[in-house]
């Protein structure tokens, strides 16, 4: 493996495999033909972890999230037809693909004049002919067979993974120059296989860009930078050409070596597929004809480069973005032009270079922004209900003073504060039970016992793909109450006690979806008990919980 430009690092041989399988003769029509409906489906997966024999990736899951966002917002894929998997298993991937196939079959049965398009995207590790989903493997040959057997009229497979380029060596197809020359949308049949580099080259990911070079430029193109005709529609040909030229230019001279995207194809007829549309009511950045040069667009809220735009004078470019505040930057020989642009929810905002400020390179406040947007490092909030059990370690205490009780808790955790993996957790825990108290008079008195705890903890989280461990200190205020039934102890019917209790937490969780986790957590605490008649007791207790969590 070799290094990328600047702070970039080598990642993988990135493969874009596009399968435009033969269309039914009745469906080989332009998408705009009256009476026909184009229905798009997408399965997008990313996994940073590829097993113990490969280095954990940094941006695979983030790249998948970015692809899903672009497909949903400007790629015509409705939310119900798109599934995003992050740090999930190969079994989950295949199961979701099967579910999407059932949806495609249903659409084809119910809508006779529907043209269905399926895109499958994977970003992560591949080795020895297999895609790696954590420790699970799915062969490239199986992916090829599933796409070939899909009921969708058009299949698009995007594999962003090291050494997956061997899929382009499969039987059939013609090695082509780095351009596609097709015309009418969706008026073709056949297949196209595109790789971000040749079979003997490494592909690279970059910390400066926060993702792989090829996927970064592919997404920039899909957002509108590749729209050469200015019609607001980015075709497969335009997106590929843009990604090809910029990947070659950006990796030239790097320690990892220049990447040369290539593809094989087997097409009959003519046609090209529109992948995204950047017009209408979308939030957009407009680069007018008067501007000339290479521009980078940073999303300040998400701390990520969303697009790069290269244009000459006389050309206009429109970039589709999310509403928010962006930094537009153009690097010059001795300084950088930089300025902020506010993009509303609907409509386009024109970039005015006259409002960009010239400043020295060292004053560029976007430096390091992308590195902060590691998918595991963004500030996140986790809400978790849990159920468990509490018990004191000393047997006499359990029998006579503080009884074993079931407990319910709700926890709010703010993750990645100050640094990646560091979290602040606040929880409320309630418990109740009953027991017996033997008096000096030999009377056994029933007791209702309850407890309320407010806890504050700091945890450090270690992520291993879909699985994580966390641990840290916890400080709690504990309020306990015993109510005596059927007897009077002089002037009181109950006893209560409150104290601060230091302790520690250790837990583990497993990802169960895009936002859901299953959790197992244990707590160990110390309690100093000094109520009259029971002075200076040094007690220890433990708690165990099972729960689920939703991560925002």
PEGI-V659447 format. One record per helix or strand of 3 or more residues. SS is the DSSP state (a for helix, b for strand). FROM is the first residue (numbers start at 1). TO is the last residue. If there is no record, write none. Layout:
ss->SS from->FROM to->TO
ss->SS from->FROM to->TO
This chain:
ss->b from->14 to->18
ss->a from->25 to->27
ss->b from->37 to->46
ss->a from->60 to->74
ss->a from->79 to->81
ss->b from->82 to->86
ss->a from->90 to->110
ss->b from->114 to->127
ss->b from->130 to->133
ss->b from->136 to->139
ss->a from->140 to->148
ss->b from->154 to->161
ss->a from->164 to->169
ss->b from->188 to->195
ss->b from->204 to->206
ss->a from->213 to->225
ss->b from->233 to->235
ss->a from->236 to->251
ss->b from->262 to->269
ss->b from->274 to->277
ss->b from->283 to->287
ss->b from->293 to->299
ss->b from->304 to->311
ss->b from->317 to->320
ss->b from->324 to->331
ss->b from->336 to->343
ss->b from->347 to->350
ss->a from->353 to->355
ss->b from->357 to->359
ss->a from->361 to->363
ss->a from->371 to->373
ss->b from->380 to->392
ss->a from->395 to->400
ss->b from->405 to->415
ss->b from->422 to->438
ss->b from->444 to->464
ss->b from->467 to->485
ss->b from->494 to->511
ss->b from->516 to->531
ss->b from->534 to->551
